[in-house]
Amino acid sequence: MADKRSTIDDIVAELRDGMVIGIGGWATRRKPMALVRAIARSSLRDLTVVSYGGPDVGMLAASGKIGRLIFAFVSLDHIPLDPHFRAARQAGLRVWELDEGLLHWGLRAAAMRLPFLPSRVGLGTDIARQPEFRTFESPFEDGETLLAMPAIRLDAALLHVHRADAAGNTLTFSPDPFFDELVARAASRVFVTAEQIVSTEALDMRVNARCNLFERALVTRVAEAKFGAHPTSAAPDYQIDTAHLKTYVEAATDWPAYRARFVDVSDADYLAAVGGGAAINALPVVVY
């Protein structure tokens, strides 16, 4: 089996300006924040970002990386609205705003290699007035008018998991995997960070098969990133760091200071700054 191990910086080096990038996780859960910070400090620009958004969207918006955003929401859960996203939106950020179900349907259509999937969602609302949509009549006797949700095809997917091996087998132990599987299947290339890269034997795939959301064949590169979802959660390894999210929100008035302390630094310095060492050292090899 091919050895797919890489570094975060080498993964970012494989991305290109203008790419459509899907970011896994959900709001403040299991966001690949180590990769997001690396993109924020890179020279990448004009990205189309697809996300059930959290601080990933806010941070990339504050860093000037997003050319267009395709999203259902951008929330920090306990803090309803990311202020960096709000500032970018008010400044004219280009968006395609969907509801949660339509974003799901667009990713599923791409994952199934279909041009679109039919839906009733959005009919009779302003969402359906957006130029990306079409309506059509059912070809069957019912003749119902339906909305065609176009496939959201991704050039690259960025995902964070709990454990992986060198071949790209992954395990996600969270009780809320949400749509990471579809993000992976909708993408031409899949880049994964993992709390730990362990041996294939240590993954114990026969016991943990239900936690393997997508096949290793889909994974392009995998990098170890301990505490790599922080300040979002990677339960059961660690929970949301609400104190740090408040620091991040307060940085809306002084982004350069936050960036200098938490973004434009090495992973080791970031971990020292957020006090992540104890949590990392406590990580078990496998969680059942």
Buried (B, 14 or more C-beta within 10 A) or exposed (E): EEEBBBBBEEBBEEBEEEBBBBBBBBBBBBBBBBBBBBBBBBEBEEBBBBBBBBBBBBBBBBBEBBBBBBBBBBBBBEBEBBBBBBBBBEEEBEBBBBBBBBBBBBBBBBBEEEEBBBBEBBBEEEBBEEEBBEEEEEEEEEEEEBBBBBBBBBBBBBBBBBBBBBBBBBBBBBEEBBBBBBBBBBBEBBBBBBBBBBEBEBBBBEEBEEBBBBEBEBBBBBBBBBBBBBBBBBBEBBEBBBEBBBBBBEBBEEBEEBBEBBBBBEBEEBBEEBEBEEBBEEBEEBBE
